[in-house]
Every structure is written in structure tokens, then in C-alpha cells.
Amino acid sequence: MNGNTPVLALKGVSKRFGPVQALTDVDFDIHNGEVVALVGDNGAGKSTMVKTIAGIHTADEGQILFEGREVKISHPTDATNLGIATVYQDLALCDNLDVVENLYLGREEVGGNGLGSVVRPLDETTMEKRTHELLSRLAVTIVDVRAEVGTMSGGQRQQVAIARSLLGEPKMVMLDEPTAALGVRQTAMVLGLIKRLREEGHAVLVISHNLADVFEVADRIFVLRLGRKAGDFAVGEASQEEVVAAITGAEFGHIEDEPGGNQ
Amino acid sequence: MSAHGGGAAAAAPEVEVAPPRLDLVRRFVQGDLAELRVVLVLAVIWIIFYIQEDRFLSSVNLTNLVLQATAVGLVAVGVVLVLLLGEIDLSVGAVSGLCAAIMAVLAEKEGLSPYLAIAAAVACGAAIGLFQGSVWTRFGIPSFVVTLAGLLAWPGAQLEVLGETGTVNITDTKITGLVSTFYSDTVGWIFAFLAIGAFAAFNLLGRQRRLRQGLSAPPLGQLVIRIVLVAVAMLVAIWILNDDRGLPLAVLILGGFVLLFFYITTKTTFGRHIYAVGGNAEAARRAGINITRVRIIVFMIASTMAAIGGIMAASRLLAVNQSSGAGDFLLLAIAAPVIAGTSLFGGRGSVWHALLGALVIQSISNGMDLLGLESSVKFIVTGAVLLAAVVVDAIARRQRQAAGRV
């Protein structure tokens, strides 16, 4: 964006599943404090691209640069260790646990010392206090952080899942369809949270089908079509028609040229 | 207070007061207050049997009832953990019989020290759990099938261990003393006051710690009511036990294990992970939890508790025979926590349900014995109670889902 090294860059990344070419020679970059929307029709390769960055798939060809260094992401923990957090569409929350328990699942704070996980007591007060701090920092209003996540609305669950991804202080957050199946008010809550992440300086990659949401929240729109980059628009300089055309492939060659030089 | 004051100021508290009461009813229906429900059920059962036969509530009978409930209760503690995973262990009855047989043969036939014999039986239980848990997680066979195989196989091993006589009488006083030891009245009262003091201190200090951190805490009055209720229950229990033979060691053993596993399930990382795996195994795995390890350890705990329950049953019966751990023992141990509100669907429950459920089941069985009912009737009634409990669980689950919860 402003000449800095991108947080993450893909250079010529390709991915095949048997005979299916899911990604072909994709170049992509994303910077700190930038929200990039990843759009495309079903089967365009959006999920494959996110999963490749998240370490669930490994790229067959091409380079991944993280803060300018070439990295190899071959396992989800590689991505996590680099500071890439992913919130999948299913959110991966335990509905029978409360907000604090879900946020700290797998990285619980324990008191005492020296003993194993079966003996050392959980430090509930510290976890609850930090949960309050995190949620208020993100301007997320959840009245009772000790309520089971299963009792909450879709928007609140999405917010909990996003908040959880931030506990490890990631540099980049990827959100898979965060507003799918949400009502108007809840969508607004989640979009507000995404803007908040940008203010905090995170790089945010959002998969979305909803162009209205994309235009409201994103700085840049990256379009995939049939596994190839089909466009990279700055939000202020592209119309919704142009983006739709890039997604569907109408006037494909014409549109690709314009925003390319823009970057 | 509501007579004066601005409209908004007067309306606001009203709005806030109403939901909690509704909330209580809703939570009751959705199964969140299962403990309260089961205490009510227990009270109803006791009143019914008392009307039929007033010896039911005598101190002698209540003490016997508690002693009868210890074996089932101990096995049920392990079963609770398995149910929390959303799994089932059908082998706990068979394992309890086999491990009791191993203890009896080592202590009585081989002349081993009773402590070593007990330790060997418990270790055997743990090894069986390790084996069954490993087969389940390694090959992805449903736990129900793996433990069904155990249900068939371990009684065979039990026959093998018992040898040709088929019955081993237990004469060792260390082993029989597990159930036949009673403490004096003084010890009982001291224990009661220590327990009440510890409960009060635990609650009050916990509240203080939350307040110091600036977190919300339950009102002091509510806490005091809770402490008073527990204190009264403790004192009445000790008073009844003292009226008969005194505080039994068996009760301390059962209570100790319940407390131990209550601590593990609610206050430790490992316990948190059990609930997480039972609630959403995939989410737990993605959170970096080694779910295979959690599962295997839980199955080891279940088999270990089965062994301990078997030892207590043997100590009460003064013998181990071919039918130890057979019959309805397994079903009672699984039914107990379910009756008390532990969900069969995983992720919901408490080890207290093992204790409460064992009391309910044993009360029914004990009461029907006292009334001299046929065992045919007993089986049917116990089955009906279990079915009713599972139906209540399913309804509670559906209510939760209707309310947008899972």
C-alpha cells in the first residue's frame, strides 16, 4: 500500500488436487492495516488459497513471503507460529463452553507451579479479566462472558471466534465468510469488528460472497476465477459491475489490465 | 420504592427483576439445574417409600443404603467422564468383576499383602482402560463396540482367575474393613465441621478473589444461603450416620473420589479439555488439544474407577464369585449419572451426578427390597426410571436447541 513490505505475499503459487488445477500462478500481497476481500464464484479457489496460507494445504509451486522472508507453511502450526490466524466458517467453537473457556481453549492460564495439567488449577480470574479487556478493546459487547457460546446469536459467536483468533497477537487474520447467514444488525457488528482489526494494524483477508459487505469494509478486492487471479481492485476506484464482471469472466481481459498497474 | 420516582428509573429495575425468575424456569426445563431436579426426585422417592414402609428412613436403613450405593457410585464417577466425551464404556461392570477377582485371588489364595493386592487390581483396571482406549482411538471403532467386546471377554478372564472353586471368600480384615469400618461420633462431627469450614472458605475466598480482580461475583447473601444449605445437609447426614454405626470409611472413599474428580474436571486444564472434546472434538483438535490423549486417559480413569468400585463391592459382599460385576451392575453404573442429568450426548454433566444418581438408583432398589417386591418388578421399575431419565435428557436437549443452543 505505502511501499512497505507486505505482511504476506504469494508469488506464482499453484495448487493441484489430482487432475483439478485449484490455483494457477497466483500473485497476491497484503499489508499491515489493510483489509483485502477475497471474492470469486464457487470453485474459484478462494478456500484453497486461504487453506494454503493457513498450512492446511501445501503449495505445489511458487513462493510464500512473510514480511519479506520466504517461508514454508506445511502445517497449521507453521502458520500460527508466523502470526497468521484463521477463522473458518464453522467457527470451531465448543457450544457447551462459555466465552472465556472458548477463548482460552488449548492455551489455558494455570496457577501454581511445577505440576502437570491434571493437577495445576486453572487461573479463571486472570482469563476472565483478560477476556473482558480483549472484548472491550474490540468494542464487542457480550454481557455475560460466562454464558455458554451455544446460547449466543450467530453474530456474537462470530465475534467470539474472531476475538479468539486475536489472543495469539497475530499479524494477519483470515476470515472465511464471516457474515454469511447473519442478519443485518449482526452483519454490521461483525463488519465493525473487522474495521477495528484494521485500526489495530492487523492485515485482514476476508472471504465473502456479499459484495455490499465487501465494498463497505475492504480496502482492496482480490478476485479469483477458475484458480487464477482475475482482478485486484482498490475499492475507491472500482464499481460493483467491474468486480462482478471479473468474478463471472465477462470482458475478462479488458478488466484485468486496468487495476494491475494501480498496485 | 416503585410508588415514586421517574418513569424510566422505576421501569428499569422491574425489567431487570423479571428475567431472572423466567430464567430460572427456563434453565430448569433445559436441564441446567439438573442437580436441583434430582434432589427433588430423590425426596419424592424417599417420601413414597417412607409412606409405604416407615423403616425406610431409619438410620440403619439409610446407612445401609449409602453403603450399597458406594460401589455403583465409584464406578459411575468414571462413567461420567466417559459420558462427558459423548462416549460409552460398556465394560465397566465386567472390569470391576475381573479386578475384584484379581484382588481376591492375590490376597486370599496367593497370600499377598492386601495393599499390594488392591494396587495390582487397580493397576489392572488402568491397563484395561489403556488397552480399550488405544484400540478405540487407533482404529476408530466406536467405543461402544470396543467395550462391548470387553463386556464379553473380561468375564471369561474373571472365571479363569477365580479358578475351579468359582468363589473366593475374603477374610482379610484390611479389605473387608473398607466397608465395615465406622468412625466414632466425635470423628463424624469433627469431619462435618471441617468439611463445612472448607466449603465456606472455598466459596468466600473465591468470591473475594473475583472481586479483587474487578470481576462480577455472586451476591454474598446467595453464597451464605448456599453454605447454610450445605452445612445443614452435612450435619443431618452425620447425625443420621451417628445414630446408627457412625461415619463409614466407604462414604469417605466415595466422597474423596467425587471431590478429586470434581476438582480435575472443573478446575484443571485436563478437565476443561474433556468437556471440549465432548462438546466439539474437531474444535478441540484445532485448538491444539491432543484429543487422543484425552480420550485414552478418560478410558483409563473409567476402568480404574471400575476396579475400585469392584473392590468395594467385594469388600461389602465378603467374597468374589463368577457373578461379581455381572447382572445389572453395569447398567446401574451408567444409569446413575444419566438419571442425575449427565447427558448421553457428551459435553454436559458433573461427577456429582454419579453420587446423586447412585443414591437415587440405590434408594429405589433398597426401597423395593424393603417392601419385599419381586425382582421382576424391580427390574421393570429400574428400567422405567432409566428410560424416564433419558427422555428428560432428550427433552432438555431439544429445549436447548429450540432456544438456539446446542
Interface residues (C-beta under 8 A of the other chain):
Chain A: P76 T77 D90 L91 A92 L93 C94 D95 N96 L97 E101 L105 G106 R107 E108 V110 S117 V118 V119 R120 P121 L122 T125 T126 E128 K129 H132 E148 G150 T151 S153
Chain B: R209 R210 Q213 G214 L215 Y263 I264 K267 T268 T269 F270 R272 Y275 A276 G278 G279 N280 E282 A283 A284 R286 A287 G288 I289 G347 R348 R400 A403 G404 R405 V406
